[in-house]
Amino acid sequence: MADAIDEKIKNYRTAPFDSRFPNTNQTRNCYQNYLDFHRCSKALSSKGQETSPCEWYKRVYKSLCPVSWVEKWDTQVEDGNFPGKI
């Protein structure tokens, strides 16, 4: 399974279509992938597993989200006042 994920990440170009977010506005998609990345990383690292499968979410949110949003959210996560549930 890790090989398949690594292959997808290697061939990654841009965020694929996600049927949960069919509209043109991709703000929610950006936010959800940011949350999914941090949840995935937290879950796998707490089990002592490698977090490389989570890189998919990171690549998606990096291609969808404005850099200023990601920087703001990262700061909020570090400070412990991020509004989302991670």
C-alpha positions, 0 to 999 in steps of 0.5 A: 500500500505504501508503494501505491501511495508513494507512486501517486505522490511521485506522479502528483501534478495538481489537486484531483477532483474531489466529489465532496467539493464540486463547486468552483470555490475550493476554500473548504477543500483546502481547509479539509485537506489541511485538517486531514494532513494534521489528523493523519500525521498525529494518528500515525505518529502516535502509533509509531508508524511512518507518516509518509502516507499523509504527504498526499494531503499536504501536497493537495492543501499546498496546491489549493491554499494560499500561502498566507492561510497556511502560515497563519494556520501553522502559527495557530497550531503551534500556539495552540489556538487553531480553531479546527479539531486536529 
